[in-house]
C-alpha cells in the first residue's frame, strides 16, 4: 500500500457528481484538483451497510474540508451508473457534495495497493498535499467505519506545518522544540 511520502498515482475516472438530468457524470483525473489538498477515500462496494455511513459523514464535513482548500473524492470499483443508482436510492447520498469516482477497471485501487484478495477496495483514506504527495494513509477492517472528523483533524495538523502533539486540535498550541529543549 502506498503511504506517507509516496506520490499519489495518476488516474482518470468517471464520477457521479449529481442526480440532475444531463449533469450526472464528470471526468475526474489527477490534474482536476491540481494544487489543492485532496482527501481521497475508497469503500469496498455500493449498496452495503457501513459504506454509506462513512460517505454521508464525509459529505456532512465537506464544507469544512473545502474551507481548508481540500477536495474530498470517494471511489469504489463500482461503475458510475451503480453510484448513480445508489445515490438515487439512498436518502443520505442524494445530495452528496463531492464526486463518487468509478474505478471499474480497479486500476487506481491496484496502483494504491488497496485491492483486497476479494477484488474489492479496502476501506482506505489518503490525505494528499498540493504537490500530490501522500501525507496520511489509513486502512481499517471492512467491518469498521472510519472517522471523518479524525481525518479533518489530521488535515488541520498537517496544514500547520508545525509539531502537533497527540490529540491536538485546530486552535490549540503546537509544540516548540526550542522551548522544549530549554526545559520551558
GROMACS elastic network, one bead per residue, 0.5 to 0.9 nm:
[ bonds ]
;  ai    aj funct       b0    kb
    1   110     6  0.88475   500
    1   111     6  0.83394   500
    1   112     6  0.56143   500
    1   114     6  0.59988   500
    1   137     6  0.89550   500
    2     5     6  0.85273   500
    2     6     6  0.61317   500
    2     7     6  0.81594   500
    2     8     6  0.78759   500
    2   111     6  0.81342   500
    2   112     6  0.53582   500
    2   113     6  0.62711   500
    2   114     6  0.84373   500
    2   134     6  0.80180   500
    2   137     6  0.77901   500
    3     6     6  0.57535   500
    3     7     6  0.86401   500
    3     8     6  0.89780   500
    3   112     6  0.86543   500
    3   126     6  0.81595   500
    3   134     6  0.62430   500
    3   135     6  0.75348   500
    3   136     6  0.68117   500
    3   137     6  0.55971   500
    3   138     6  0.83680   500
    4     7     6  0.85604   500
    4   126     6  0.89276   500
    4   127     6  0.89934   500
    4   128     6  0.89989   500
    4   133     6  0.74917   500
    4   136     6  0.55475   500
    4   137     6  0.66513   500
    5   133     6  0.58743   500
    5   134     6  0.55084   500
    5   135     6  0.63516   500
    5   136     6  0.87140   500
    6     9     6  0.87995   500
    6   132     6  0.86478   500
    6   133     6  0.57417   500
    6   134     6  0.55519   500
    6   135     6  0.82671   500
    7    10     6  0.89544   500
    7   128     6  0.84449   500
    7   131     6  0.84237   500
    7   132     6  0.57934   500
    7   134     6  0.60003   500
    8    30     6  0.84623   500
    8   111     6  0.88123   500
    8   112     6  0.76734   500
    8   126     6  0.88608   500
    8   128     6  0.71070   500
    8   132     6  0.57162   500
    8   133     6  0.59001   500
    8   134     6  0.60909   500
    9    30     6  0.76402   500
    9   108     6  0.72992   500
    9   111     6  0.65182   500
    9   112     6  0.71193   500
    9   132     6  0.84993   500
   10    29     6  0.72739   500
   10    30     6  0.52199   500
   10    31     6  0.83101   500
   10   108     6  0.79989   500
   10   111     6  0.88040   500
   11    28     6  0.80582   500
   11    29     6  0.52209   500
   11    30     6  0.53464   500
   11    31     6  0.87327   500
   11   107     6  0.79786   500
   11   108     6  0.64059   500
   12    27     6  0.70012   500
   12    28     6  0.58140   500
   12    30     6  0.66701   500
   12    31     6  0.89900   500
   12   103     6  0.88860   500
   12   108     6  0.88411   500
   13    26     6  0.84951   500
   13    27     6  0.57907   500
   13    28     6  0.54032   500
   13    29     6  0.60992   500
   13   101     6  0.60760   500
   13   102     6  0.59794   500
   13   103     6  0.63710   500
   13   104     6  0.85660   500
   13   108     6  0.89447   500
   14    25     6  0.66429   500
   14    26     6  0.57379   500
   14    28     6  0.60705   500
   14    29     6  0.85079   500
   14    79     6  0.82994   500
   14    80     6  0.64032   500
   14   100     6  0.84919   500
   14   101     6  0.57905   500
   14   102     6  0.56768   500
   14   103     6  0.79572   500
   15    24     6  0.82829   500
   15    25     6  0.54649   500
   15    26     6  0.53479   500
   15    27     6  0.60985   500
   15    28     6  0.66239   500
   15    75     6  0.83377   500
   15    79     6  0.85326   500
   15    80     6  0.56950   500
   15    83     6  0.82289   500
   15    99     6  0.56287   500
   15   100     6  0.51463   500
   15   102     6  0.56876   500
   15   103     6  0.89600   500
   16    19     6  0.80506   500
   16    23     6  0.88367   500
   16    24     6  0.56330   500
   16    26     6  0.66169   500
   16    27     6  0.89549   500
   16    80     6  0.54362   500
   16    81     6  0.75787   500
   16    83     6  0.62778   500
   16    84     6  0.59346   500
   16    87     6  0.88055   500
   16    98     6  0.88545   500
   16    99     6  0.58103   500
   16   100     6  0.52119   500
   16   101     6  0.64126   500
   16   102     6  0.78226   500
   17    20     6  0.89130   500
   17    23     6  0.75045   500
   17    24     6  0.55612   500
   17    25     6  0.55582   500
   17    26     6  0.65783   500
   17    84     6  0.84148   500
   17    96     6  0.78785   500
   17    97     6  0.76631   500
   17    98     6  0.65735   500
   17   100     6  0.65014   500
   17   101     6  0.85010   500
   18    21     6  0.81627   500
   18    23     6  0.61823   500
   18    25     6  0.69227   500
   18    84     6  0.78846   500
   18    87     6  0.86346   500
   18    94     6  0.80677   500
   18    95     6  0.74803   500
   18    96     6  0.77902   500
   18    97     6  0.83638   500
   18    98     6  0.89324   500
   18    99     6  0.81919   500
   19    22     6  0.86016   500
   19    23     6  0.72147   500
   19    24     6  0.53187   500
   19    25     6  0.88006   500
   19    84     6  0.70205   500
   19    87     6  0.76476   500
   19    88     6  0.70282   500
   19    94     6  0.72446   500
   19    95     6  0.80227   500
   20    23     6  0.54327   500
   20    24     6  0.58158   500
   21    24     6  0.62039   500
   22    25     6  0.80257   500
   23    26     6  0.76905   500
   24    84     6  0.75610   500
   25    80     6  0.74381   500
   25    81     6  0.89786   500
   25    84     6  0.87224   500
   25    99     6  0.88132   500
   26    99     6  0.83316   500
   26   101     6  0.89971   500
   27    32     6  0.87698   500
   27   101     6  0.86678   500
   28    31     6  0.79862   500
   28    32     6  0.59152   500
   28    33     6  0.86410   500
   28    99     6  0.84188   500
   28   101     6  0.76251   500
   29    32     6  0.53820   500
   29    33     6  0.81426   500
   30    33     6  0.70789   500
   30    34     6  0.71141   500
   30   132     6  0.86380   500
   31    35     6  0.85402   500
   33    36     6  0.57314   500
   33    37     6  0.80504   500
   33    38     6  0.77152   500
   33    70     6  0.89863   500
   33    71     6  0.72711   500
   33   130     6  0.88695   500
   34    37     6  0.83162   500
   34   130     6  0.68421   500
   34   131     6  0.80047   500
   34   132     6  0.78529   500
   35   129     6  0.79466   500
   35   131     6  0.65047   500
   35   132     6  0.79259   500
   36    69     6  0.60289   500
   36    70     6  0.59254   500
   36    71     6  0.70535   500
   36   128     6  0.85026   500
   36   129     6  0.67830   500
   36   131     6  0.81279   500
   36   132     6  0.85528   500
   37    68     6  0.80638   500
   37    69     6  0.61375   500
   37    71     6  0.63329   500
   37    72     6  0.88189   500
   37   127     6  0.72590   500
   37   128     6  0.56409   500
   37   131     6  0.83478   500
   37   132     6  0.79974   500
   37   155     6  0.88446   500
   38    65     6  0.89091   500
   38    69     6  0.83003   500
   38    72     6  0.58763   500
   38    73     6  0.72621   500
   38   126     6  0.79409   500
   38   127     6  0.58181   500
   38   128     6  0.50419   500
   38   129     6  0.65374   500
   38   130     6  0.77928   500
   38   132     6  0.84363   500
   39    65     6  0.83109   500
   39    70     6  0.66235   500
   39    71     6  0.60812   500
   39    73     6  0.61885   500
   39    74     6  0.82806   500
   39   125     6  0.71106   500
   39   126     6  0.57721   500
   39   128     6  0.63541   500
   39   129     6  0.89366   500
   39   151     6  0.82788   500
   39   155     6  0.86815   500
   40    71     6  0.81678   500
   40    72     6  0.59293   500
   40    74     6  0.56524   500
   40    75     6  0.78223   500
   40   124     6  0.83972   500
   40   125     6  0.57151   500
   40   126     6  0.52382   500
   40   127     6  0.65139   500
   40   128     6  0.76968   500
   41    72     6  0.79914   500
   41    73     6  0.64602   500
   41    75     6  0.64423   500
   41    76     6  0.87085   500
   41   123     6  0.75115   500
   41   124     6  0.56073   500
   41   126     6  0.61948   500
   41   127     6  0.87185   500
   42    45     6  0.89247   500
   42    73     6  0.86743   500
   42    74     6  0.56802   500
   42    76     6  0.55345   500
   42    77     6  0.88276   500
   42   109     6  0.80987   500
   42   114     6  0.86173   500
   42   121     6  0.63444   500
   42   122     6  0.67964   500
   42   123     6  0.56122   500
   42   124     6  0.53062   500
   42   125     6  0.63836   500
   42   126     6  0.89618   500
   43    46     6  0.79421   500
   43    51     6  0.61116   500
   43    54     6  0.87616   500
   43    55     6  0.85822   500
   43    74     6  0.76745   500
   43    75     6  0.64887   500
   43    76     6  0.53971   500
   43    77     6  0.84749   500
   43   120     6  0.82426   500
   43   121     6  0.59665   500
   43   122     6  0.63556   500
   43   124     6  0.70315   500
   43   125     6  0.89951   500
   43   142     6  0.85367   500
   44    48     6  0.85510   500
   44    51     6  0.75146   500
   44    75     6  0.87788   500
   44    76     6  0.59852   500
   44    77     6  0.73941   500
   44    78     6  0.88338   500
   44   115     6  0.89884   500
   44   116     6  0.88877   500
   44   119     6  0.89140   500
   44   120     6  0.51139   500
   44   122     6  0.57668   500
   44   123     6  0.62707   500
   44   142     6  0.74932   500
   45    48     6  0.65490   500
   45    51     6  0.75144   500
   45    75     6  0.89801   500
   45    76     6  0.58957   500
   45    77     6  0.67133   500
   45    78     6  0.64012   500
   45   120     6  0.68854   500
   45   121     6  0.75500   500
   46    49     6  0.87116   500
   46    51     6  0.72924   500
   46    52     6  0.80263   500
   46    76     6  0.76019   500
   46    77     6  0.87448   500
   46    78     6  0.67653   500
   46    82     6  0.72777   500
   46    83     6  0.68389   500
   46    86     6  0.67434   500
   47    51     6  0.81246   500
   47    52     6  0.79910   500
   47    82     6  0.87927   500
   47    83     6  0.89298   500
   47    86     6  0.63456   500
   47    90     6  0.86512   500
   48    51     6  0.61117   500
   48    52     6  0.71975   500
   49    52     6  0.63657   500
   49    53     6  0.74254   500
   50    53     6  0.55613   500
   50    54     6  0.68025   500
   50   142     6  0.82977   500
   50   143     6  0.70405   500
   50   144     6  0.74024   500
   50   145     6  0.61145   500
   51    54     6  0.53741   500
   51    55     6  0.61937   500
   51    56     6  0.86050   500
   51   123     6  0.86483   500
   51   145     6  0.72897   500
   52    56     6  0.58475   500
   52    57     6  0.83009   500
   52    90     6  0.82937   500
   52    92     6  0.73573   500
   52    93     6  0.72648   500
   53    56     6  0.53474   500
   53    57     6  0.61574   500
   53    58     6  0.87676   500
   53    92     6  0.81471   500
   53   145     6  0.76785   500
   54    58     6  0.61967   500
   54    59     6  0.84913   500
   54   145     6  0.62806   500
   54   146     6  0.64650   500
   54   147     6  0.75130   500
   54   148     6  0.73523   500
   55    58     6  0.52232   500
   55    59     6  0.61828   500
   55    60     6  0.87804   500
   55    74     6  0.77711   500
   55    92     6  0.85372   500
   55    93     6  0.75172   500
   55    96     6  0.82656   500
   56    60     6  0.62211   500
   56    61     6  0.87851   500
   56    92     6  0.58232   500
   56    93     6  0.62043   500
   56    96     6  0.72241   500
   57    60     6  0.51181   500
   57    61     6  0.65160   500
   57    62     6  0.86815   500
   57   147     6  0.81530   500
   57   148     6  0.64667   500
   57   149     6  0.84558   500
   58    61     6  0.52145   500
   58    62     6  0.60680   500
   58    65     6  0.89334   500
   58    72     6  0.77573   500
   58    98     6  0.88922   500
   58   147     6  0.87152   500
   58   148     6  0.56925   500
   58   149     6  0.82750   500
   59    63     6  0.82496   500
   59    72     6  0.84410   500
   59    93     6  0.83076   500
   59    95     6  0.85733   500
   59    96     6  0.57391   500
   59    97     6  0.59965   500
   59    98     6  0.70161   500
   60    63     6  0.75141   500
   60    64     6  0.86028   500
   60    96     6  0.84710   500
   60    97     6  0.85377   500
   61    64     6  0.52934   500
   61    65     6  0.63966   500
   61    66     6  0.87122   500
   61   148     6  0.76089   500
   61   149     6  0.77086   500
   61   152     6  0.82785   500
   62    65     6  0.51211   500
   62    66     6  0.60942   500
   62    67     6  0.86004   500
   62    70     6  0.88268   500
   62    71     6  0.80606   500
   62    72     6  0.68936   500
   62    97     6  0.68339   500
   62    98     6  0.75062   500
   63    67     6  0.60617   500
   63    68     6  0.87302   500
   63    97     6  0.87850   500
   64    67     6  0.50302   500
   64    68     6  0.66896   500
   64    70     6  0.86959   500
   64   152     6  0.79537   500
   65    68     6  0.52446   500
   65    69     6  0.66533   500
   65    70     6  0.51571   500
   65    71     6  0.67266   500
   65    72     6  0.71828   500
   65   152     6  0.68479   500
   65   155     6  0.84835   500
   66    70     6  0.50811   500
   66    71     6  0.61512   500
   66    72     6  0.80718   500
   67    70     6  0.73423   500
   68    71     6  0.88041   500
   68   155     6  0.82727   500
   68   156     6  0.78223   500
   68   159     6  0.84069   500
   70   127     6  0.89702   500
   70   128     6  0.89420   500
   70   129     6  0.87042   500
   70   155     6  0.87028   500
   71    98     6  0.78252   500
   72    97     6  0.87942   500
   72    98     6  0.60324   500
   72    99     6  0.76745   500
   73    98     6  0.60911   500
   73    99     6  0.55952   500
   73   100     6  0.65660   500
   73   101     6  0.72064   500
   74    98     6  0.75849   500
   74    99     6  0.63899   500
   74   101     6  0.59498   500
   74   102     6  0.88059   500
   74   125     6  0.89507   500
   75    78     6  0.81259   500
   75    99     6  0.81848   500
   75   100     6  0.53893   500
   75   102     6  0.58252   500
   75   103     6  0.65488   500
   75   121     6  0.87669   500
   76    79     6  0.81420   500
   76    83     6  0.89131   500
   76   100     6  0.79365   500
   76   101     6  0.68674   500
   76   102     6  0.59275   500
   76   103     6  0.57584   500
   76   104     6  0.76628   500
   76   106     6  0.82650   500
   76   109     6  0.81790   500
   76   120     6  0.77332   500
   76   121     6  0.62826   500
   77   101     6  0.86014   500
   77   102     6  0.59011   500
   77   105     6  0.70715   500
   77   106     6  0.58248   500
   77   109     6  0.80930   500
   77   119     6  0.86437   500
   77   120     6  0.66636   500
   77   121     6  0.68350   500
   78    81     6  0.80645   500
   78    82     6  0.60806   500
   78    83     6  0.68147   500
   78   101     6  0.85789   500
   78   102     6  0.56522   500
   78   103     6  0.65596   500
   78   104     6  0.55298   500
   79    82     6  0.52269   500
   79    83     6  0.63757   500
   79    84     6  0.86506   500
   79   101     6  0.81361   500
   79   103     6  0.69769   500
   79   104     6  0.54193   500
   80    84     6  0.61146   500
   80    85     6  0.86491   500
   80   100     6  0.75618   500
   80   101     6  0.68000   500
   80   102     6  0.51290   500
   80   103     6  0.85898   500
   80   104     6  0.83215   500
   81    85     6  0.61828   500
   81    86     6  0.85691   500
   81   102     6  0.86598   500
   82    85     6  0.50308   500
   82    86     6  0.60915   500
   82    87     6  0.85477   500
   82   102     6  0.88061   500
   83    86     6  0.51253   500
   83    87     6  0.61313   500
   83    88     6  0.85493   500
   83   100     6  0.67361   500
   83   101     6  0.81766   500
   83   102     6  0.76390   500
   84    87     6  0.51578   500
   84    88     6  0.61266   500
   84    89     6  0.85403   500
   84    94     6  0.89706   500
   84   100     6  0.87223   500
   85    88     6  0.50591   500
   85    89     6  0.60499   500
   85    90     6  0.85816   500
   86    90     6  0.58633   500
   86    93     6  0.75700   500
   86    94     6  0.83997   500
   87    90     6  0.53465   500
   87    91     6  0.74249   500
   87    92     6  0.79145   500
   87    95     6  0.79467   500
   87    96     6  0.79420   500
   88    91     6  0.75376   500
   88    93     6  0.75169   500
   88    94     6  0.57368   500
   89    93     6  0.81675   500
   89    94     6  0.77165   500
   90    93     6  0.54885   500
   90    94     6  0.64051   500
   91    94     6  0.55756   500
   91    95     6  0.82961   500
   92    95     6  0.74263   500
   92    96     6  0.76909   500
   93    96     6  0.51618   500
   93    97     6  0.89914   500
   96    99     6  0.78240   500
   96   100     6  0.86884   500
  102   105     6  0.85249   500
  102   106     6  0.87849   500
  103   106     6  0.51030   500
  103   107     6  0.66517   500
  103   108     6  0.64531   500
  103   109     6  0.74546   500
  104   107     6  0.79201   500
  105   108     6  0.81762   500
  106   109     6  0.53905   500
  106   110     6  0.60847   500
  106   111     6  0.85726   500
  106   115     6  0.75646   500
  106   119     6  0.83463   500
  106   120     6  0.84239   500
  106   121     6  0.82148   500
  107   110     6  0.51805   500
  107   111     6  0.60456   500
  107   112     6  0.85631   500
  108   111     6  0.50188   500
  108   112     6  0.60778   500
  108   113     6  0.84401   500
  108   114     6  0.86709   500
  108   115     6  0.89042   500
  109   112     6  0.51058   500
  109   113     6  0.60242   500
  109   114     6  0.51684   500
  109   115     6  0.52561   500
  109   116     6  0.89504   500
  109   120     6  0.85946   500
  109   121     6  0.61927   500
  109   122     6  0.83377   500
  110   114     6  0.61085   500
  110   115     6  0.54712   500
  110   121     6  0.86866   500
  111   114     6  0.78779   500
  111   115     6  0.87609   500
  112   115     6  0.79781   500
  113   116     6  0.85006   500
  114   120     6  0.84544   500
  114   121     6  0.57097   500
  114   122     6  0.52912   500
  114   123     6  0.80866   500
  114   124     6  0.71655   500
  114   139     6  0.84237   500
  115   118     6  0.78997   500
  115   119     6  0.58989   500
  115   120     6  0.57058   500
  115   122     6  0.60080   500
  116   119     6  0.52862   500
  116   120     6  0.54638   500
  116   121     6  0.58320   500
  116   122     6  0.58640   500
  117   120     6  0.75064   500
  118   121     6  0.85836   500
  121   124     6  0.78492   500
  122   139     6  0.68105   500
  122   140     6  0.75998   500
  122   141     6  0.76277   500
  122   142     6  0.67428   500
  123   138     6  0.83021   500
  123   139     6  0.54743   500
  123   140     6  0.56140   500
  123   141     6  0.67686   500
  123   142     6  0.59924   500
  123   143     6  0.89687   500
  123   144     6  0.83802   500
  123   145     6  0.78778   500
  123   146     6  0.79842   500
  124   137     6  0.71965   500
  124   138     6  0.55285   500
  124   140     6  0.66515   500
  124   146     6  0.85593   500
  125   136     6  0.79454   500
  125   137     6  0.56444   500
  125   138     6  0.54290   500
  125   139     6  0.65824   500
  125   146     6  0.85112   500
  125   151     6  0.83441   500
  126   134     6  0.65867   500
  126   135     6  0.74551   500
  126   136     6  0.54866   500
  126   138     6  0.67298   500
  126   151     6  0.88616   500
  127   133     6  0.84708   500
  127   134     6  0.58620   500
  127   135     6  0.55670   500
  127   137     6  0.65780   500
  127   151     6  0.79999   500
  127   154     6  0.86125   500
  127   155     6  0.71363   500
  128   131     6  0.78086   500
  128   132     6  0.55979   500
  128   133     6  0.53816   500
  128   135     6  0.56639   500
  128   136     6  0.72293   500
  128   137     6  0.89671   500
  129   132     6  0.53283   500
  129   133     6  0.54630   500
  129   134     6  0.64363   500
  129   135     6  0.65549   500
  130   133     6  0.74056   500
  131   134     6  0.88659   500
  134   137     6  0.72123   500
  135   155     6  0.88475   500
  135   158     6  0.76685   500
  136   151     6  0.87978   500
  136   154     6  0.79429   500
  136   155     6  0.85032   500
  136   158     6  0.88640   500
  139   142     6  0.88572   500
  139   146     6  0.85222   500
  140   143     6  0.79480   500
  140   144     6  0.60840   500
  140   145     6  0.72135   500
  140   146     6  0.70481   500
  141   144     6  0.53985   500
  141   145     6  0.80526   500
  142   145     6  0.75730   500
  146   149     6  0.89535   500
  146   150     6  0.83819   500
  146   151     6  0.85712   500
  147   150     6  0.53853   500
  147   151     6  0.66841   500
  147   152     6  0.89679   500
  148   152     6  0.62302   500
  148   153     6  0.85854   500
  149   152     6  0.50109   500
  149   153     6  0.61737   500
  149   154     6  0.86855   500
  150   154     6  0.61854   500
  150   155     6  0.85605   500
  151   154     6  0.51424   500
  151   155     6  0.62143   500
  151   156     6  0.86736   500
  152   156     6  0.61965   500
  152   157     6  0.86599   500
  153   156     6  0.50849   500
  153   157     6  0.62906   500
  153   158     6  0.86901   500
  153   167     6  0.85877   500
  153   168     6  0.78210   500
  153   169     6  0.61140   500
  153   170     6  0.71558   500
  154   158     6  0.61010   500
  154   159     6  0.85491   500
  154   168     6  0.87857   500
  154   169     6  0.84982   500
  155   158     6  0.50617   500
  155   159     6  0.61057   500
  155   160     6  0.87948   500
  156   159     6  0.51995   500
  156   160     6  0.65508   500
  156   169     6  0.74885   500
  156   170     6  0.61161   500
  157   160     6  0.53943   500
  157   161     6  0.72651   500
  157   162     6  0.75745   500
  157   163     6  0.80944   500
  157   164     6  0.62600   500
  157   168     6  0.74292   500
  157   169     6  0.73336   500
  157   170     6  0.71348   500
  158   161     6  0.56968   500
  158   162     6  0.76179   500
  158   163     6  0.89040   500
  158   164     6  0.85135   500
  159   162     6  0.80953   500
  160   163     6  0.80693   500
  160   164     6  0.83064   500
  160   170     6  0.88314   500
  160   174     6  0.85331   500
  161   164     6  0.88249   500
  162   174     6  0.65880   500
  162   175     6  0.73323   500
  162   176     6  0.84087   500
  163   174     6  0.57946   500
  163   175     6  0.52292   500
  163   176     6  0.73477   500
  163   177     6  0.81281   500
  164   167     6  0.82562   500
  164   168     6  0.59040   500
  164   169     6  0.85156   500
  164   172     6  0.89752   500
  164   173     6  0.80469   500
  164   174     6  0.50479   500
  164   175     6  0.59765   500
  165   168     6  0.54245   500
  165   173     6  0.89733   500
  165   174     6  0.68775   500
  165   175     6  0.67700   500
  168   171     6  0.86941   500
  168   172     6  0.65727   500
  168   173     6  0.81040   500
  168   174     6  0.77615   500
  169   172     6  0.58270   500
  169   173     6  0.87566   500
  170   173     6  0.85238   500
  171   174     6  0.88438   500
  173   176     6  0.89179   500
  175   178     6  0.89840   500
  175   179     6  0.83502   500
  175   180     6  0.77571   500
  176   179     6  0.54015   500
  176   180     6  0.61943   500
  176   181     6  0.87103   500
  177   181     6  0.60182   500
  177   182     6  0.84514   500
  178   181     6  0.52059   500
  178   182     6  0.61756   500
  178   183     6  0.87006   500
  178   184     6  0.87399   500
  179   182     6  0.50012   500
  179   183     6  0.62638   500
  179   184     6  0.51593   500
  180   183     6  0.50915   500
  180   184     6  0.56406   500
  181   184     6  0.75524   500
